């Protein structure tokens, strides 16, 4: 990360500090220090990384950023402008093939549930993952109750069907109520736990 000239400048203008690490941070530090020439280099790089990325990490959080990286790096997702998304939904709604589209969406939902069932272990985890795709804003109002505020009225029915299809395929018993601008998702049980 640093050139030889930068390393020399660091040595010439070095400020010595002492850092106290709790057990968890100490273990992380010990695990990482073997990847660097010195403890000082590790600390400098960590400090520079945090300085460069703290705004993004603070605004979005590590969990959401990790979802984005996982989704986009595998090439299974695309980033789509919201206007195109709404245009697409309007077109589907007026199409004579909208019922066929809905059945195809159910099939995709089954595939999605099958693929995610080993990675996702709760309704909340699933809803957060879909929220990271920017379909809605998620508010947890009780342990098993969530409010979803879609980014568009046109997307509300798609989101409702998608969430219902995937979660029921994953074995959850849920109820989704729709009002003017929101969807309320209630978890009523897990089919596997009822057997």
matplotlib code that plots the C-alpha trace (Angstrom):
import matplotlib.pyplot as plt

x = [0.0, 2.9, 5.8, 9.4, 9.5, 6.3, 7.7, 10.8, 8.7, 6.7, 9.8, 11.3, 8.1, 6.7, 4.7, 4.6, 1.3, 0.2, -3.1, -5.0, -6.9, -9.7, -9.6, -11.7, -9.7, -6.4, -7.4, -8.3, -5.0, -3.0, -4.8, -4.1, -0.5, 1.0, -0.2, 1.9, 5.6, 4.9, 2.3, 2.7, 2.0, -1.2, -2.3, -1.5, -3.4, -6.4, -6.5, -6.3, -9.0, -11.3, -10.7, -11.5, -14.6, -16.2, -18.9, -20.1, -19.9, -21.7, -24.5, -25.1, -23.6, -21.3, -24.3, -25.9, -22.6, -21.8, -25.2, -24.5, -21.0, -22.3, -25.2, -23.3, -20.0, -21.7, -23.4, -26.9, -28.2, -28.3, -28.6, -31.6, -32.7, -36.0, -37.7, -36.9, -38.2, -41.5, -41.8, -41.2, -44.0, -46.4, -45.8, -46.3, -49.5, -51.0, -49.7, -52.1, -49.4, -49.4, -50.8, -48.1, -45.6, -47.0, -46.6, -43.1, -42.4, -43.6, -41.1, -38.3, -39.4, -39.2, -35.7, -34.7, -36.0, -34.1, -30.9, -31.2, -32.5, -29.0, -27.9, -31.0, -32.4, -35.2, -37.9, -36.1, -32.9, -34.7, -36.5, -33.3, -31.7, -34.5, -34.5, -30.8, -32.1, -33.9, -37.5, -38.6, -37.7, -38.1, -39.3, -39.5, -42.4, -42.5, -40.5, -42.5, -44.1, -42.6, -43.8, -42.4, -42.7, -42.2, -40.3, -43.3, -46.9, -46.4, -43.9, -46.2, -48.0, -44.8, -43.1, -46.0, -46.2, -42.4, -42.1, -45.0, -43.8, -40.2, -41.0, -43.8, -41.5, -38.9, -41.5, -42.7, -46.4, -46.9, -49.7, -49.2, -51.7, -51.7, -52.8, -52.4, -48.7, -47.4, -47.2, -47.4, -45.8, -46.7, -44.9, -47.5, -45.1, -42.7, -44.2, -41.2, -41.7, -45.4, -44.7]
y = [0.0, 2.4, 3.0, 2.8, 6.6, 6.8, 4.1, 6.3, 9.4, 7.5, 6.3, 9.9, 11.5, 8.7, 9.5, 6.8, 5.9, 3.2, 1.4, -0.8, -3.6, -5.7, -9.5, -9.5, -6.7, -8.3, -11.6, -9.9, -8.0, -11.2, -12.9, -10.1, -9.1, -12.1, -10.6, -7.4, -6.6, -5.0, -4.2, -0.6, -1.3, -3.1, -0.3, 2.4, 0.4, -0.2, 3.5, 4.6, 2.1, 3.3, 7.0, 6.3, 4.2, 5.4, 7.5, 4.6, 2.1, 4.5, 5.3, 1.7, -0.7, -3.6, -6.1, -4.2, -3.6, -7.4, -8.2, -5.9, -7.4, -10.9, -10.3, -8.3, -10.1, -13.4, -11.8, -12.9, -9.4, -6.2, -2.5, -1.0, 2.6, 3.0, 4.6, 1.6, -0.7, 1.2, 1.3, -2.5, -3.1, -0.8, -2.8, -6.1, -4.9, -4.0, -7.1, -9.9, -12.3, -10.9, -14.2, -16.1, -13.7, -14.2, -18.0, -17.6, -15.4, -18.2, -20.5, -18.0, -17.6, -21.3, -21.4, -18.3, -20.0, -23.2, -21.3, -19.1, -21.6, -22.6, -18.9, -17.3, -18.5, -16.0, -13.9, -10.8, -11.8, -12.4, -9.1, -7.2, -8.9, -7.8, -4.3, -4.1, -4.5, -1.2, -2.6, -1.0, 0.4, -2.1, -1.3, -3.9, -3.2, -6.4, -9.7, -11.3, -8.2, -5.9, -3.0, -2.6, 0.8, 0.2, 2.6, 2.8, 1.9, -0.1, -2.4, -3.2, -6.1, -7.6, -7.3, -8.8, -11.8, -12.3, -12.2, -14.5, -17.0, -17.2, -17.3, -19.9, -22.0, -21.7, -23.1, -20.0, -19.3, -15.6, -13.1, -10.0, -7.1, -4.3, -0.7, 2.5, 2.8, -0.2, -3.9, -5.4, -8.9, -11.1, -14.3, -16.8, -19.8, -22.1, -25.1, -27.3, -26.4, -27.4, -30.9]
z = [0.0, 0.8, -1.5, -0.3, -0.2, 1.8, 4.2, 4.7, 5.3, 7.9, 9.7, 9.6, 11.0, 13.0, 16.1, 18.7, 20.4, 22.7, 22.0, 24.5, 22.9, 24.5, 24.1, 20.9, 19.2, 20.4, 18.8, 15.5, 15.6, 16.2, 13.4, 10.9, 11.9, 10.1, 6.8, 7.3, 7.8, 11.2, 13.7, 12.8, 9.2, 10.1, 12.3, 9.7, 7.0, 9.2, 10.1, 6.5, 5.5, 8.2, 7.3, 3.7, 4.3, 7.5, 5.9, 3.7, 6.6, 8.9, 6.4, 5.2, 7.7, 7.1, 6.8, 3.9, 2.1, 2.4, 0.9, -2.0, -2.6, -2.4, -4.7, -7.4, -7.4, -8.3, -11.3, -10.3, -9.7, -11.6, -10.6, -12.2, -12.1, -10.3, -13.3, -15.4, -12.6, -12.5, -16.3, -16.4, -13.7, -15.6, -18.8, -17.0, -15.4, -18.8, -20.6, -21.6, -20.2, -16.7, -15.3, -17.0, -15.6, -12.1, -12.4, -13.7, -10.7, -8.4, -10.0, -9.6, -5.9, -5.3, -6.8, -4.8, -1.6, -2.3, -2.9, 0.2, 2.7, 3.9, 4.2, 5.7, 9.0, 9.8, 8.2, 9.5, 7.8, 4.5, 4.7, 5.4, 2.4, 0.1, 1.6, 0.6, -3.0, -2.5, -3.0, 0.3, 3.6, 6.5, 10.0, 12.7, 14.9, 17.0, 17.3, 14.4, 12.7, 10.1, 8.1, 4.5, 2.8, -0.9, -3.1, -5.4, -5.4, -8.6, -6.8, -3.9, -5.4, -6.8, -3.4, -1.6, -3.9, -4.0, -0.2, 0.3, -2.4, -1.0, 2.7, 2.4, 0.2, 3.0, 5.4, 7.1, 7.8, 7.2, 6.7, 4.6, 4.9, 2.4, 3.0, 1.1, 1.2, 3.2, 3.6, 7.1, 7.4, 10.3, 11.1, 12.3, 12.6, 10.9, 9.2, 10.3, 13.9, 13.8, 12.6]

ax = plt.figure().add_subplot(projection="3d")
ax.plot(x, y, z, "-o")
ax.set_aspect("equal")
plt.show()
